[in-house]
Amino acid sequence: MSTQITFEALGFAPPILQALKNSGFNNPTPIQAGALPAGLAGTDVLGIAQTGTGKTAAFALPILQAMAIAPLRSRRYATRALILSPTRELAVQIEQEFKKFGTGLGLNTVLVVGGVGRTGQVNRMSRGADIVVGTPGRICDLMSTRHLLIDQCQFFVLDEADRMLDLGFMPDIRKVVAALPARRQSALFSATMPKEIAHLAEGLLREPVRVRIESAVATPALVEQSVHFVDSNGKRHLLAQLLRDPAITSAIVFTRTKRGADRVALQLNAEKISATAMHGNLGQNARQRALEDFKGGRVRVLVATDLAARGIDVVGISHVFNYELPNEPESYVHRIGRTARNGAKGIAVAFCDSTELGYLNSIEKLTNVKMDVASGTRPAHATSAKKPQAHPDMIIRKPKRPQYAGNKNFGDKRRPAQRAA
């Protein structure tokens, strides 16, 4: 799809054009070029695109333009636009994008997410909002107490719908959609389109314009990919060794589990390599602080799970390390998409032990790229993963029933008369 169209030609209000210029947005990305004309015309949009393609602006700019043309004051606890995001981090970034592009419009944007106290969010909603960005759980929470009213909502956006499905948010989403007015403009964006999401889109959107941006999985030309074949016990030492390279200015290390992220971050700090973990078990303030420390360069390495890192857009990430390969090859694509942004080059390094060979084969098949072997030897066959042993303190042992020799009725809870019978 051509991106020759310009923001000026689309007729955006001067404050929006100035904000785009100040942010370094010169021409629309493919997803923006496809979605913006439809959004500006008031048409529903179904967008299929990965993160990092500029889709936030694709749905934010038409909403801001409509509000610039027809400014209205929302009643108490009500909002004119509602944007649902699967994670708190992504919701924060979306809200920041709305504020950045809406500079000079005087709009009131409210962030509604879990992990922090609801009192401040209720207080901000009491004045009414032009735009609410939030996660499904806290949105439904405020709706249940009527501290968020969406019965007059004009714009609704469901972002990263496939991730919503993965996280089990569909019941909450249905509650939200049921409370929306029939007359509204809606948009749904998703990286993939499984049957459940396609069915949801049919019920949510009316004659939508469909914009599909092909995934970069087939042509990850800007990401240099390599793999180290190493046993699981050697990963810790190898990671620390590689991260001592001063050329690695900013890196994300991916693990499969939250406990794994904590463990790797502790190990790196013990090796005098500044690192912080970010995952779903941390409170919102702790997660935000970890992200801000990473963005600000106070720590060089962010150790994260797939969910925590979904949607993170940090400029200048030079390396992505797959400390543990994901069991879904699409997750690998999302991971390495954290680097090589905006035309820059990036490096993706994978660690693979013999139990992960099947994951590696699936990734190479999906991306159509055979990774360069940086060290070790590719195993001829995958081996079975060892069953993880629980920490002794975490083992719950079922107490044994005491045995008393010579008492055949021990443990029989029937009364003596019943036993005799």
MOKA-V976105 format. One record per run of one state. SS is the DSSP state (H for helix, E for strand, - for the rest). FROM is the first residue (numbers start at 0). TO is the last residue. If there is no record, write none. Layout:
ss=SS from=FROM to=TO
ss=SS from=FROM to=TO
//
This chain:
ss=- from=0 to=12
ss=H from=13 to=21
ss=- from=22 to=28
ss=H from=29 to=39
ss=- from=40 to=43
ss=E from=44 to=47
ss=- from=48 to=53
ss=H from=54 to=68
ss=- from=69 to=76
ss=E from=77 to=84
ss=- from=85 to=86
ss=H from=87 to=100
ss=- from=101 to=107
ss=E from=108 to=111
ss=- from=112 to=117
ss=H from=118 to=124
ss=- from=125 to=127
ss=E from=128 to=134
ss=H from=135 to=143
ss=- from=144 to=147
ss=E from=148 to=148
ss=- from=149 to=153
ss=E from=154 to=157
ss=- from=158 to=159
ss=H from=160 to=165
ss=- from=166 to=168
ss=H from=169 to=178
ss=- from=179 to=183
ss=E from=184 to=189
ss=- from=190 to=193
ss=H from=194 to=203
ss=- from=204 to=207
ss=E from=208 to=211
ss=- from=212 to=214
ss=H from=215 to=217
ss=- from=218 to=221
ss=E from=222 to=228
ss=- from=229 to=230
ss=H from=231 to=242
ss=- from=243 to=249
ss=E from=250 to=253
ss=- from=254 to=256
ss=H from=257 to=269
ss=- from=270 to=273
ss=E from=274 to=277
ss=- from=278 to=282
ss=H from=283 to=294
ss=- from=295 to=299
ss=E from=300 to=303
ss=- from=304 to=304
ss=H from=305 to=308
ss=- from=309 to=317
ss=E from=318 to=321
ss=- from=322 to=327
ss=H from=328 to=335
ss=- from=336 to=344
ss=E from=345 to=351
ss=- from=352 to=352
ss=H from=353 to=366
ss=- from=367 to=370
ss=E from=371 to=374
ss=- from=375 to=390
ss=H from=391 to=393
ss=- from=394 to=414
ss=H from=415 to=419
ss=- from=420 to=420
//
